[in-house]
Amino acid sequence: MKRLAKQALTISILLGAISVQAQEAVTADLDSCISSEKMSSTAKGAAIGAVTGFLGALASGKQDKAAQLALAGAAVGGIAGYASAYYNAVATCMKKNPAWIPESNIERKGNYKAIVKEFKYKPSQGDIFTVRPLQMPATISQGQNLEFPAKFVVLTPDGGEAQARITRKLFVVEGDKETEVPFPGHSTTDRVLENGEHEELIHIPMGVDVPAGSKFRFSYSVSVKGLPANSASGITVVK
């Protein structure tokens, strides 16, 4: 029996090591793919910025400043276009390699009776589902990935299971303008969920060269039985 137990432990350790190595290989391949895809996209963004600056100078009659404004446009185009280039590159690489797309890990948390008590829920209220405020960090450092829990509650009259749709969206914020970029994973997930509180760990990779001052908004929505979604969002700034 002891010998079998040792063999089982050895196999378990080997399988764990293989799994870690496989994950590291996927991460390395994904990073390499992203760098390649991002390079051409970022260069294109800088070029568009340069043309915009140049044409703007001509239109305003400032021909003498056309070259200067073109360079400024190139810089803005390169910086502002970084996030779009990065997450579009992630989306392109994941489409080419579906096995690289991380699974949405949604787990039931907490005590069901405590949740019912917290919401003072009665079956006569019908279906209730709500996303709790996101616990996103206000700031992260350059090169640091964005990671935080998203929590939501589902309560239905029969106390059983409910068909739910979870939607994840990522935006780049520039002043009063927002640009949606591809979420690096499953943007939408359909699940049959038990009544109670659920939690998902959100992991959003950030390129090591993401510009300081970049601002991102993440939105998390939940809808049950096709009803209008309930959502919560938060903003993180790269320092």
C-alpha positions as a Markdown table, in Angstrom:
| # | Residue | x | y | z |
|---|---|---|---|---|
| 1 | Met | 0.0 | 0.0 | 0.0 |
| 2 | Lys | 2.8 | 2.4 | 0.9 |
| 3 | Arg | 4.6 | 1.6 | -2.4 |
| 4 | Leu | 1.4 | 2.4 | -4.3 |
| 5 | Ala | 0.9 | 5.6 | -2.4 |
| 6 | Lys | 4.4 | 6.7 | -3.2 |
| 7 | Gln | 3.9 | 5.8 | -6.9 |
| 8 | Ala | 0.7 | 7.8 | -7.0 |
| 9 | Leu | 2.4 | 10.8 | -5.3 |
| 10 | Thr | 5.3 | 10.6 | -7.8 |
| 11 | Ile | 2.8 | 10.5 | -10.7 |
| 12 | Ser | 0.9 | 13.5 | -9.3 |
| 13 | Ile | 4.1 | 15.5 | -8.9 |
| 14 | Leu | 5.1 | 14.7 | -12.5 |
| 15 | Leu | 1.7 | 15.6 | -13.9 |
| 16 | Gly | 1.8 | 18.9 | -11.9 |
| 17 | Ala | 5.3 | 19.7 | -13.3 |
| 18 | Ile | 4.1 | 18.9 | -16.8 |
| 19 | Ser | 1.1 | 21.2 | -16.4 |
| 20 | Val | 3.2 | 24.1 | -15.1 |
| 21 | Gln | 5.7 | 23.6 | -18.0 |
| 22 | Ala | 2.8 | 23.5 | -20.5 |
| 23 | Gln | 1.4 | 26.7 | -19.1 |
| 24 | Glu | 4.8 | 28.5 | -19.2 |
| 25 | Ala | 5.2 | 27.4 | -22.8 |
| 26 | Val | 1.8 | 28.8 | -23.7 |
| 27 | Thr | 2.6 | 32.1 | -21.9 |
| 28 | Ala | 5.9 | 32.4 | -23.7 |
| 29 | Asp | 4.3 | 31.6 | -27.1 |
| 30 | Leu | 1.5 | 34.0 | -26.5 |
| 31 | Asp | 3.9 | 36.8 | -25.4 |
| 32 | Ser | 5.9 | 36.2 | -28.6 |
| 33 | Cys | 2.8 | 36.3 | -30.8 |
| 34 | Ile | 1.5 | 39.5 | -29.1 |
| 35 | Ser | 4.9 | 41.3 | -29.6 |
| 36 | Ser | 4.8 | 40.4 | -33.3 |
| 37 | Glu | 1.2 | 41.5 | -33.8 |
| 38 | Lys | 1.5 | 44.6 | -31.7 |
| 39 | Met | 4.6 | 45.9 | -33.5 |
| 40 | Ser | 2.9 | 46.4 | -36.8 |
| 41 | Ser | -0.3 | 47.8 | -35.2 |
| 42 | Thr | 1.6 | 50.3 | -33.0 |
| 43 | Ala | 3.6 | 51.5 | -36.0 |
| 44 | Lys | 0.4 | 52.0 | -38.0 |
| 45 | Gly | -1.1 | 54.0 | -35.1 |
| 46 | Ala | 1.9 | 56.3 | -35.0 |
| 47 | Ala | 1.7 | 56.8 | -38.7 |
| 48 | Ile | -2.0 | 57.7 | -38.5 |
| 49 | Gly | -1.1 | 60.2 | -35.8 |
| 50 | Ala | 1.5 | 61.8 | -37.9 |
| 51 | Val | -0.8 | 62.2 | -40.9 |
| 52 | Thr | -3.5 | 63.6 | -38.7 |
| 53 | Gly | -1.2 | 66.2 | -37.2 |
| 54 | Phe | 0.1 | 67.2 | -40.6 |
| 55 | Leu | -3.3 | 67.6 | -42.2 |
| 56 | Gly | -4.5 | 69.5 | -39.2 |
| 57 | Ala | -1.7 | 72.0 | -39.6 |
| 58 | Leu | -2.4 | 72.5 | -43.3 |
| 59 | Ala | -6.2 | 72.9 | -42.6 |
| 60 | Ser | -5.5 | 75.6 | -40.0 |
| 61 | Gly | -3.1 | 77.5 | -42.3 |
| 62 | Lys | 0.0 | 76.7 | -40.1 |
| 63 | Gln | 2.1 | 75.3 | -42.9 |
| 64 | Asp | 5.3 | 76.4 | -41.0 |
| 65 | Lys | 4.3 | 74.2 | -38.1 |
| 66 | Ala | 3.1 | 71.3 | -40.1 |
| 67 | Ala | 6.3 | 69.1 | -39.5 |
| 68 | Gln | 6.3 | 69.9 | -35.8 |
| 69 | Leu | 2.6 | 69.0 | -35.4 |
| 70 | Ala | 3.1 | 65.9 | -37.5 |
| 71 | Leu | 5.7 | 64.7 | -35.1 |
| 72 | Ala | 3.4 | 65.5 | -32.1 |
| 73 | Gly | 0.7 | 63.6 | -33.9 |
| 74 | Ala | 3.0 | 60.6 | -34.3 |
| 75 | Ala | 3.8 | 60.6 | -30.6 |
| 76 | Val | 0.2 | 60.8 | -29.5 |
| 77 | Gly | -0.9 | 58.2 | -32.1 |
| 78 | Gly | 1.8 | 55.9 | -30.8 |
| 79 | Ile | 1.0 | 56.3 | -27.1 |
| 80 | Ala | -2.8 | 56.4 | -27.4 |
| 81 | Gly | -2.8 | 53.5 | -29.8 |
| 82 | Tyr | -0.7 | 51.3 | -27.5 |
| 83 | Ala | -3.6 | 49.7 | -25.6 |
| 84 | Ser | -5.7 | 49.1 | -28.7 |
| 85 | Ala | -2.7 | 47.6 | -30.5 |
| 86 | Tyr | -1.9 | 45.4 | -27.5 |
| 87 | Tyr | -5.4 | 44.0 | -26.9 |
| 88 | Asn | -6.2 | 43.6 | -30.6 |
| 89 | Ala | -2.9 | 41.7 | -30.8 |
| 90 | Val | -4.0 | 39.5 | -27.9 |
| 91 | Ala | -7.4 | 38.9 | -29.6 |
| 92 | Thr | -5.7 | 38.0 | -32.9 |
| 93 | Cys | -3.3 | 35.6 | -31.3 |
| 94 | Met | -6.1 | 33.9 | -29.3 |
| 95 | Lys | -8.2 | 33.5 | -32.4 |
| 96 | Lys | -5.3 | 31.8 | -34.1 |
| 97 | Asn | -4.7 | 29.6 | -31.0 |
| 98 | Pro | -8.0 | 28.9 | -29.2 |
| 99 | Ala | -6.3 | 26.7 | -26.7 |
| 100 | Trp | -4.6 | 29.8 | -25.3 |
| 101 | Ile | -7.9 | 31.4 | -24.3 |
| 102 | Pro | -8.2 | 31.2 | -20.4 |
| 103 | Glu | -11.3 | 29.6 | -19.1 |
| 104 | Ser | -13.7 | 31.6 | -16.9 |
| 105 | Asn | -13.4 | 30.2 | -13.4 |
| 106 | Ile | -16.7 | 31.1 | -11.7 |
| 107 | Glu | -17.1 | 29.6 | -8.2 |
| 108 | Arg | -20.0 | 29.6 | -5.8 |
| 109 | Lys | -19.1 | 31.3 | -2.6 |
| 110 | Gly | -20.5 | 32.1 | 0.8 |
| 111 | Asn | -23.5 | 30.7 | 2.7 |
| 112 | Tyr | -26.8 | 30.5 | 0.8 |
| 113 | Lys | -28.9 | 31.2 | 3.9 |
| 114 | Ala | -26.7 | 34.2 | 4.8 |
| 115 | Ile | -27.2 | 35.7 | 1.3 |
| 116 | Val | -31.0 | 35.2 | 1.5 |
| 117 | Lys | -31.0 | 37.0 | 4.8 |
| 118 | Glu | -28.7 | 39.8 | 3.5 |
| 119 | Phe | -31.1 | 40.5 | 0.7 |
| 120 | Lys | -34.2 | 39.8 | 2.7 |
| 121 | Tyr | -35.2 | 37.7 | -0.2 |
| 122 | Lys | -38.7 | 36.2 | -0.6 |
| 123 | Pro | -39.9 | 34.1 | -3.6 |
| 124 | Ser | -42.6 | 36.7 | -4.3 |
| 125 | Gln | -39.8 | 39.1 | -5.3 |
| 126 | Gly | -39.1 | 37.0 | -8.4 |
| 127 | Asp | -35.6 | 36.7 | -9.9 |
| 128 | Ile | -32.9 | 38.9 | -8.3 |
| 129 | Phe | -29.4 | 39.2 | -9.6 |
| 130 | Thr | -26.9 | 41.8 | -8.8 |
| 131 | Val | -23.2 | 42.5 | -9.3 |
| 132 | Arg | -21.4 | 43.7 | -6.2 |
| 133 | Pro | -19.0 | 46.7 | -6.5 |
| 134 | Leu | -15.8 | 45.7 | -8.1 |
| 135 | Gln | -12.7 | 45.5 | -5.9 |
| 136 | Met | -10.4 | 46.9 | -8.5 |
| 137 | Pro | -7.1 | 48.5 | -7.5 |
| 138 | Ala | -7.1 | 52.3 | -8.1 |
| 139 | Thr | -3.6 | 52.1 | -9.5 |
| 140 | Ile | -1.1 | 49.5 | -10.7 |
| 141 | Ser | 2.6 | 49.7 | -11.5 |
| 142 | Gln | 4.0 | 49.4 | -15.0 |
| 143 | Gly | 4.5 | 45.8 | -15.9 |
| 144 | Gln | 1.9 | 44.7 | -13.2 |
| 145 | Asn | -1.1 | 42.6 | -14.4 |
| 146 | Leu | -4.5 | 43.7 | -13.3 |
| 147 | Glu | -6.1 | 41.1 | -11.1 |
| 148 | Phe | -9.2 | 41.3 | -8.8 |
| 149 | Pro | -12.4 | 39.4 | -7.9 |
| 150 | Ala | -15.8 | 40.0 | -9.4 |
| 151 | Lys | -18.7 | 38.9 | -7.3 |
| 152 | Phe | -22.4 | 38.6 | -8.0 |
| 153 | Val | -25.6 | 37.2 | -6.4 |
| 154 | Val | -28.3 | 35.2 | -8.1 |
| 155 | Leu | -31.6 | 34.4 | -6.3 |
| 156 | Thr | -34.7 | 32.8 | -7.9 |
| 157 | Pro | -38.1 | 31.8 | -6.5 |
| 158 | Asp | -37.5 | 28.0 | -6.8 |
| 159 | Gly | -34.1 | 28.3 | -5.2 |
| 160 | Gly | -32.6 | 26.0 | -7.8 |
| 161 | Glu | -30.5 | 26.8 | -10.9 |
| 162 | Ala | -30.8 | 29.7 | -13.4 |
| 163 | Gln | -29.4 | 30.3 | -16.9 |
| 164 | Ala | -27.1 | 33.3 | -16.6 |
| 165 | Arg | -25.0 | 35.3 | -19.1 |
| 166 | Ile | -21.8 | 37.0 | -17.9 |
| 167 | Thr | -20.3 | 39.8 | -20.0 |
| 168 | Arg | -16.9 | 41.3 | -19.6 |
| 169 | Lys | -15.8 | 44.6 | -21.3 |
| 170 | Leu | -12.5 | 46.5 | -21.3 |
| 171 | Phe | -12.2 | 50.2 | -22.2 |
| 172 | Val | -9.2 | 52.6 | -22.6 |
| 173 | Val | -10.1 | 56.0 | -21.2 |
| 174 | Glu | -8.6 | 59.1 | -22.7 |
| 175 | Gly | -10.0 | 62.3 | -21.2 |
| 176 | Asp | -13.7 | 62.1 | -21.7 |
| 177 | Lys | -13.5 | 59.5 | -24.4 |
| 178 | Glu | -13.6 | 55.8 | -24.0 |
| 179 | Thr | -12.5 | 53.2 | -26.6 |
| 180 | Glu | -13.5 | 49.6 | -26.2 |
| 181 | Val | -10.7 | 47.0 | -26.7 |
| 182 | Pro | -11.0 | 43.2 | -26.9 |
| 183 | Phe | -11.2 | 41.6 | -23.5 |
| 184 | Pro | -8.3 | 39.1 | -23.2 |
| 185 | Gly | -10.4 | 36.0 | -22.7 |
| 186 | His | -14.1 | 35.1 | -23.0 |
| 187 | Ser | -16.0 | 38.4 | -23.3 |
| 188 | Thr | -19.3 | 36.5 | -22.8 |
| 189 | Thr | -20.0 | 33.3 | -20.9 |
| 190 | Asp | -23.3 | 31.4 | -20.6 |
| 191 | Arg | -23.6 | 29.3 | -17.4 |
| 192 | Val | -26.3 | 27.5 | -15.4 |
| 193 | Leu | -25.7 | 28.7 | -11.9 |
| 194 | Glu | -27.0 | 27.7 | -8.4 |
| 195 | Asn | -28.7 | 30.2 | -6.2 |
| 196 | Gly | -26.3 | 32.2 | -4.0 |
| 197 | Glu | -23.1 | 34.3 | -4.4 |
| 198 | His | -20.6 | 33.6 | -7.1 |
| 199 | Glu | -17.0 | 34.9 | -7.6 |
| 200 | Glu | -14.7 | 35.1 | -10.6 |
| 201 | Leu | -11.1 | 36.1 | -10.5 |
| 202 | Ile | -10.5 | 38.6 | -13.3 |
| 203 | His | -7.0 | 38.5 | -14.8 |
| 204 | Ile | -6.1 | 41.2 | -17.3 |
| 205 | Pro | -2.5 | 41.1 | -18.7 |
| 206 | Met | -0.8 | 44.4 | -19.1 |
| 207 | Gly | 2.2 | 44.8 | -21.4 |
| 208 | Val | 5.5 | 45.7 | -19.6 |
| 209 | Asp | 5.8 | 48.8 | -21.8 |
| 210 | Val | 2.2 | 50.1 | -21.2 |
| 211 | Pro | 2.6 | 53.9 | -20.9 |
| 212 | Ala | 2.4 | 55.4 | -17.4 |
| 213 | Gly | -0.8 | 57.4 | -17.0 |
| 214 | Ser | -2.8 | 54.9 | -19.1 |
| 215 | Lys | -6.3 | 54.5 | -17.7 |
| 216 | Phe | -8.6 | 51.4 | -18.1 |
| 217 | Arg | -12.2 | 50.8 | -17.3 |
| 218 | Phe | -13.5 | 47.3 | -16.8 |
| 219 | Ser | -17.3 | 46.5 | -16.9 |
| 220 | Tyr | -18.8 | 43.2 | -15.5 |
| 221 | Ser | -22.4 | 42.4 | -16.3 |
| 222 | Val | -24.8 | 39.6 | -15.3 |
| 223 | Ser | -28.1 | 38.8 | -16.8 |
| 224 | Val | -30.5 | 35.9 | -15.7 |
| 225 | Lys | -33.1 | 34.4 | -17.9 |
| 226 | Gly | -32.6 | 37.0 | -20.6 |
| 227 | Leu | -33.6 | 39.9 | -18.3 |
| 228 | Pro | -31.9 | 43.3 | -18.5 |
| 229 | Ala | -28.4 | 43.0 | -17.1 |
| 230 | Asn | -27.0 | 44.3 | -13.9 |
| 231 | Ser | -23.5 | 45.6 | -14.0 |
| 232 | Ala | -20.6 | 47.2 | -12.1 |
| 233 | Ser | -17.4 | 48.9 | -13.3 |
| 234 | Gly | -14.2 | 50.3 | -12.1 |
| 235 | Ile | -11.2 | 52.2 | -13.2 |
| 236 | Thr | -7.5 | 51.5 | -12.8 |
| 237 | Val | -4.6 | 53.8 | -13.7 |
| 238 | Val | -1.1 | 52.7 | -14.6 |
| 239 | Lys | 1.5 | 54.6 | -12.6 |
